Amino acid sequence: MKASLIDGQAIAAALREDLARRVSHHVAARNRKPGLAVVLVGEDPASQVYVAAKAKQTVEIGMRSIEHRLVTETTEAELLALIDRLNRDETVDGILVQFPLPRQINPDHVIDAIAPSKDVDGLHPINVGRLASGGMGFVPCTPRGSLKLIKGVRRDLSGLHAVVVGRSNLVGKPIAQLLLAENCTVTIAHSRTRDLAGTCRQADILVAAVGRPKLIGAAHVRPGAIVIDVGINRITDGETGKSRLVGDVDFDAVKDIASAITPVPRGVGPMTIACLLENTLESYERRLGNASRFDVATDWLRNSGNIQP
């Protein structure tokens, strides 16, 4: 058996085309573009590349890109004041603060400060709680994109056993919640799992999100499984001496065992930005149209003192 290649880059491009059509329709009707504000603090090279890619794709689909680039010495109070202004700005539909942050800024304070209705990264505790309870909120972009890739292979996931390797708040936990909502039986494995290979071999759907190069090999994969590799690791090639990107899955060892697999790169990565844009457009649509339960969440935060009136 040779696995089908799940081309995340092509699927993300198709999603962006659909989003561009929706944006064009809204702009013609309302004469306002959806606005995504991205805040970068410091000069981390990887973050700069990622922010530039977000801005480029935001503009390409007809949205407004709002960039705030702050110096490394920016204080937490200064960053929180900016977030407060963006929360109040009616032309801003989504707010994303790029991580990592300088050491003087507590990332939890930053996440808590973003209005849940504009938290297009899906990290605010209210959005996390809504995901866990089956409510309406924003889902983190990488898990959302991963689920789209899985359902592109098999639409009905009901009754399948999914194993998620990794328990991070950004990927592992939310993708487990999404798979539960699809009526999968879900196991979360991690660094303390006693028989990782044996646990993984039970999976009809195997999601690797641990940040360890080529951790998942042939011994971990059940024949016919769908394998989603979220890992992006830069390693040095022993033969050429050049650096290259690899995933958490040993692609060459697994590609003839799985039924479908994402490559690295061109797999999950392109879906992350596409789903960020989708979250932003959905925020725009909710804020201009239907009243949502986000209003209640924002009122609670304002009354608690976390958001200024």
LUMZA-312347 format. One line per field, with one value per residue (C-alpha): residue in one letter; x, y, z. Coordinates in nm, 2 decimals, padded with zeros to 4 digits. Layout:
N
residu = c(A / ...)
east = c(X / ...)
north = c(Y / ...)
up = c(Z / ...)
This chain:
309
residu = c(M / K / A / S / L / I / D / G / Q / A / I / A / A / A / L / R / E / D / L / A / R / R / V / S / H / H / V / A / A / R / N / R / K / P / G / L / A / V / V / L / V / G / E / D / P / A / S / Q / V / Y / V / A / A / K / A / K / Q / T / V / E / I / G / M / R / S / I / E / H / R / L / V / T / E / T / T / E / A / E / L / L / A / L / I / D / R / L / N / R / D / E / T / V / D / G / I / L / V / Q / F / P / L / P / R / Q / I / N / P / D / H / V / I / D / A / I / A / P / S / K / D / V / D / G / L / H / P / I / N / V / G / R / L / A / S / G / G / M / G / F / V / P / C / T / P / R / G / S / L / K / L / I / K / G / V / R / R / D / L / S / G / L / H / A / V / V / V / G / R / S / N / L / V / G / K / P / I / A / Q / L / L / L / A / E / N / C / T / V / T / I / A / H / S / R / T / R / D / L / A / G / T / C / R / Q / A / D / I / L / V / A / A / V / G / R / P / K / L / I / G / A / A / H / V / R / P / G / A / I / V / I / D / V / G / I / N / R / I / T / D / G / E / T / G / K / S / R / L / V / G / D / V / D / F / D / A / V / K / D / I / A / S / A / I / T / P / V / P / R / G / V / G / P / M / T / I / A / C / L / L / E / N / T / L / E / S / Y / E / R / R / L / G / N / A / S / R / F / D / V / A / T / D / W / L / R / N / S / G / N / I / Q / P)
east = c(00.00 / 00.12 / -00.03 / -00.22 / -00.05 / -00.26 / -00.16 / -00.22 / -00.09 / -00.34 / -00.63 / -00.53 / -00.52 / -00.88 / -00.99 / -00.84 / -01.02 / -01.35 / -01.27 / -01.19 / -01.53 / -01.70 / -01.49 / -01.57 / -01.94 / -01.93 / -01.72 / -01.96 / -02.26 / -02.11 / -01.82 / -01.59 / -01.31 / -01.26 / -00.96 / -00.69 / -00.45 / -00.12 / 00.11 / 00.48 / 00.70 / 01.07 / 01.28 / 01.25 / 01.34 / 01.09 / 00.81 / 00.90 / 00.87 / 00.54 / 00.39 / 00.49 / 00.32 / 00.00 / 00.00 / 00.05 / -00.23 / -00.46 / -00.43 / -00.45 / -00.80 / -00.92 / -00.90 / -00.73 / -00.40 / -00.31 / 00.05 / 00.19 / 00.57 / 00.69 / 01.05 / 01.18 / 01.19 / 00.81 / 00.66 / 00.36 / 00.16 / 00.23 / 00.13 / -00.19 / -00.28 / -00.25 / -00.47 / -00.73 / -00.73 / -00.77 / -01.05 / -01.24 / -01.16 / -01.47 / -01.27 / -01.07 / -01.23 / -00.94 / -00.64 / -00.34 / -00.03 / 00.27 / 00.45 / 00.71 / 00.71 / 01.00 / 01.06 / 00.92 / 00.57 / 00.35 / 00.18 / -00.12 / -00.19 / -00.18 / -00.42 / -00.66 / -00.66 / -00.79 / -01.17 / -01.30 / -01.50 / -01.17 / -00.95 / -00.90 / -00.62 / -00.87 / -00.65 / -00.87 / -01.00 / -01.36 / -01.29 / -01.11 / -01.41 / -01.66 / -01.46 / -01.45 / -01.83 / -01.94 / -02.03 / -01.97 / -01.62 / -01.30 / -01.09 / -00.71 / -00.60 / -00.37 / -00.62 / -00.90 / -00.68 / -00.58 / -00.94 / -01.02 / -00.74 / -00.86 / -01.22 / -01.09 / -00.98 / -01.28 / -01.59 / -01.76 / -01.52 / -01.78 / -01.66 / -01.30 / -01.02 / -00.80 / -00.47 / -00.32 / 00.05 / 00.11 / -00.10 / -00.02 / -00.29 / -00.22 / -00.26 / -00.29 / -00.58 / -00.79 / -00.76 / -00.86 / -01.17 / -01.25 / -01.22 / -01.44 / -01.70 / -01.68 / -01.77 / -01.42 / -01.29 / -00.99 / -00.67 / -00.41 / -00.05 / 00.25 / 00.60 / 00.49 / 00.29 / 00.44 / 00.40 / 00.38 / 00.42 / 00.15 / -00.09 / -00.03 / -00.09 / -00.45 / -00.52 / -00.74 / -00.64 / -00.29 / -00.20 / 00.16 / 00.22 / 00.51 / 00.80 / 01.04 / 01.19 / 01.08 / 00.95 / 00.67 / 00.81 / 00.68 / 00.63 / 00.38 / 00.14 / -00.14 / -00.18 / -00.44 / -00.43 / -00.47 / -00.15 / -00.15 / 00.20 / 00.18 / 00.55 / 00.79 / 01.15 / 01.46 / 01.75 / 02.09 / 02.12 / 02.40 / 02.50 / 02.48 / 02.53 / 02.24 / 01.94 / 01.59 / 01.25 / 01.11 / 00.80 / 00.74 / 00.67 / 00.94 / 00.77 / 00.98 / 00.92 / 00.55 / 00.43 / 00.39 / 00.19 / -00.06 / -00.36 / -00.31 / -00.04 / 00.05 / 00.40 / 00.63 / 00.64 / 00.32 / 00.10 / -00.06 / 00.15 / -00.03 / -00.37 / -00.28 / -00.28 / -00.58 / -00.78 / -00.67 / -00.82 / -01.13 / -01.17 / -01.12 / -01.39 / -01.63 / -01.56 / -01.65 / -01.97 / -02.07 / -02.00 / -02.19 / -02.48 / -02.60 / -02.59 / -02.37 / -02.29 / -01.96 / -02.15 / -02.22 / -01.85 / -01.73 / -01.98 / -01.84 / -01.48 / -01.57 / -01.75 / -01.46 / -01.22 / -01.02 / -01.16 / -01.20 / -01.55)
north = c(00.00 / 00.35 / 00.64 / 00.91 / 01.24 / 01.50 / 01.82 / 02.09 / 02.36 / 02.29 / 02.26 / 02.58 / 02.76 / 02.64 / 02.76 / 03.10 / 03.13 / 03.05 / 03.31 / 03.57 / 03.52 / 03.57 / 03.88 / 04.03 / 03.98 / 04.14 / 04.44 / 04.51 / 04.50 / 04.68 / 04.88 / 04.76 / 04.51 / 04.25 / 04.36 / 04.14 / 04.30 / 04.12 / 04.24 / 04.14 / 04.23 / 04.20 / 04.07 / 03.69 / 03.59 / 03.31 / 03.53 / 03.80 / 03.56 / 03.42 / 03.77 / 03.87 / 03.56 / 03.64 / 04.00 / 03.89 / 03.64 / 03.86 / 04.13 / 03.88 / 03.77 / 04.12 / 04.18 / 04.46 / 04.38 / 04.59 / 04.53 / 04.66 / 04.59 / 04.68 / 04.69 / 04.41 / 04.65 / 04.70 / 04.66 / 04.44 / 04.75 / 04.90 / 04.59 / 04.55 / 04.91 / 04.84 / 04.53 / 04.74 / 04.99 / 04.71 / 04.56 / 04.89 / 04.95 / 04.86 / 04.81 / 04.53 / 04.19 / 03.97 / 04.02 / 03.80 / 03.85 / 03.66 / 03.43 / 03.40 / 03.72 / 03.89 / 03.76 / 04.07 / 04.00 / 03.72 / 03.55 / 03.45 / 03.81 / 03.89 / 03.60 / 03.70 / 04.07 / 03.99 / 04.01 / 03.66 / 03.79 / 03.89 / 03.61 / 03.45 / 03.24 / 03.06 / 03.08 / 03.28 / 03.07 / 03.14 / 03.01 / 02.71 / 02.65 / 02.68 / 02.42 / 02.18 / 02.22 / 02.21 / 02.58 / 02.85 / 03.00 / 03.02 / 02.71 / 02.73 / 02.75 / 02.45 / 02.20 / 02.34 / 02.30 / 01.95 / 01.84 / 01.98 / 01.77 / 01.46 / 01.51 / 01.56 / 01.20 / 01.06 / 01.27 / 01.05 / 00.99 / 00.85 / 00.55 / 00.57 / 00.56 / 00.87 / 00.89 / 01.24 / 01.24 / 01.56 / 01.75 / 02.11 / 02.38 / 02.50 / 02.17 / 01.85 / 01.93 / 02.12 / 01.86 / 01.60 / 01.80 / 01.84 / 01.47 / 01.40 / 01.63 / 01.41 / 01.11 / 00.96 / 00.76 / 00.97 / 00.88 / 01.14 / 01.01 / 01.20 / 01.17 / 00.97 / 00.71 / 00.37 / 00.20 / 00.48 / 00.26 / 00.02 / 00.30 / 00.46 / 00.13 / 00.13 / 00.45 / 00.48 / 00.85 / 00.94 / 01.30 / 01.37 / 01.71 / 01.68 / 01.87 / 01.58 / 01.50 / 01.16 / 01.03 / 00.84 / 00.55 / 00.23 / 00.06 / 00.33 / 00.31 / 00.08 / -00.03 / 00.19 / 00.47 / 00.84 / 01.02 / 01.39 / 01.53 / 01.87 / 01.88 / 02.13 / 02.06 / 02.20 / 01.95 / 01.93 / 01.67 / 01.44 / 01.39 / 01.74 / 01.94 / 02.16 / 02.23 / 02.10 / 02.07 / 01.74 / 01.65 / 01.44 / 01.15 / 00.95 / 01.01 / 00.76 / 00.48 / 00.54 / 00.63 / 00.27 / 00.18 / 00.46 / 00.51 / 00.89 / 01.12 / 01.49 / 01.58 / 01.84 / 02.10 / 02.15 / 01.96 / 02.11 / 02.43 / 02.61 / 02.54 / 02.73 / 03.08 / 02.98 / 02.90 / 03.22 / 03.41 / 03.19 / 03.27 / 03.64 / 03.64 / 03.45 / 03.72 / 03.99 / 03.81 / 03.76 / 04.11 / 04.27 / 04.02 / 03.77 / 03.84 / 03.58 / 03.45 / 03.63 / 03.94 / 03.77 / 03.67 / 04.02 / 04.17 / 03.93 / 04.03 / 04.40 / 04.37 / 04.17 / 04.45 / 04.26 / 04.48 / 04.85 / 05.00)
up = c(00.00 / -00.08 / 00.10 / -00.07 / -00.02 / 00.15 / -00.03 / 00.24 / 00.01 / -00.26 / -00.01 / 00.16 / -00.18 / -00.25 / 00.09 / 00.03 / -00.31 / -00.14 / 00.14 / -00.13 / -00.29 / 00.04 / 00.13 / -00.21 / -00.16 / 00.19 / 00.08 / -00.21 / 00.03 / 00.33 / 00.20 / 00.47 / 00.45 / 00.73 / 00.94 / 01.09 / 01.33 / 01.39 / 01.67 / 01.66 / 01.96 / 01.90 / 01.61 / 01.62 / 01.26 / 01.23 / 01.36 / 01.11 / 00.82 / 00.96 / 01.01 / 00.66 / 00.52 / 00.71 / 00.59 / 00.23 / 00.23 / 00.42 / 00.15 / -00.14 / -00.04 / 00.00 / 00.37 / 00.55 / 00.72 / 01.02 / 01.15 / 01.47 / 01.51 / 01.86 / 01.99 / 02.21 / 02.51 / 02.49 / 02.84 / 02.92 / 03.01 / 02.67 / 02.49 / 02.69 / 02.62 / 02.24 / 02.27 / 02.45 / 02.17 / 01.91 / 02.12 / 02.09 / 01.72 / 01.52 / 01.20 / 01.36 / 01.35 / 01.45 / 01.68 / 01.68 / 01.90 / 01.76 / 02.00 / 02.14 / 02.34 / 02.52 / 02.88 / 03.04 / 02.90 / 03.04 / 02.75 / 02.97 / 03.05 / 02.68 / 02.58 / 02.86 / 02.74 / 02.39 / 02.35 / 02.29 / 01.99 / 01.82 / 01.95 / 01.61 / 01.74 / 01.97 / 02.28 / 02.52 / 02.81 / 02.70 / 02.35 / 02.50 / 02.73 / 02.44 / 02.24 / 02.53 / 02.60 / 02.23 / 02.22 / 01.96 / 01.97 / 01.78 / 01.73 / 01.71 / 01.35 / 01.33 / 01.48 / 01.26 / 00.95 / 01.06 / 01.09 / 00.74 / 00.60 / 00.78 / 00.66 / 00.31 / 00.32 / 00.51 / 00.57 / 00.83 / 01.12 / 01.36 / 01.55 / 01.44 / 01.70 / 01.69 / 01.87 / 01.93 / 02.02 / 02.21 / 02.47 / 02.41 / 02.45 / 02.09 / 01.91 / 02.10 / 02.33 / 02.08 / 01.80 / 02.05 / 02.13 / 01.76 / 01.70 / 02.00 / 01.84 / 01.53 / 01.74 / 01.74 / 02.03 / 02.13 / 02.31 / 02.39 / 02.42 / 02.54 / 02.68 / 02.98 / 02.77 / 02.86 / 02.52 / 02.27 / 01.97 / 02.08 / 02.16 / 01.82 / 01.64 / 01.76 / 01.56 / 01.26 / 01.27 / 01.40 / 01.47 / 01.57 / 01.74 / 01.98 / 01.81 / 01.80 / 01.45 / 01.31 / 01.64 / 01.47 / 01.27 / 01.10 / 01.43 / 01.54 / 01.24 / 01.18 / 00.82 / 00.65 / 00.91 / 00.82 / 00.95 / 01.02 / 01.09 / 01.26 / 01.35 / 01.18 / 01.29 / 01.13 / 01.12 / 00.96 / 00.68 / 00.76 / 00.40 / 00.26 / 00.58 / 00.49 / 00.71 / 00.61 / 00.75 / 00.87 / 01.07 / 01.38 / 01.15 / 00.96 / 00.62 / 00.43 / 00.68 / 00.71 / 00.36 / 00.25 / 00.56 / 00.60 / 00.37 / 00.36 / 00.50 / 00.52 / 00.40 / 00.57 / 00.43 / 00.22 / 00.47 / 00.78 / 00.77 / 00.49 / 00.65 / 00.96 / 00.79 / 00.57 / 00.89 / 01.06 / 00.77 / 00.79 / 01.16 / 01.09 / 00.82 / 01.06 / 01.32 / 01.07 / 00.97 / 01.34 / 01.44 / 01.14 / 01.13 / 01.38 / 01.75 / 01.92 / 02.26 / 02.23 / 02.35 / 02.68 / 02.71 / 02.64 / 02.89 / 03.16 / 03.09 / 03.10 / 03.43 / 03.57 / 03.49 / 03.23 / 02.95 / 03.00 / 02.91)
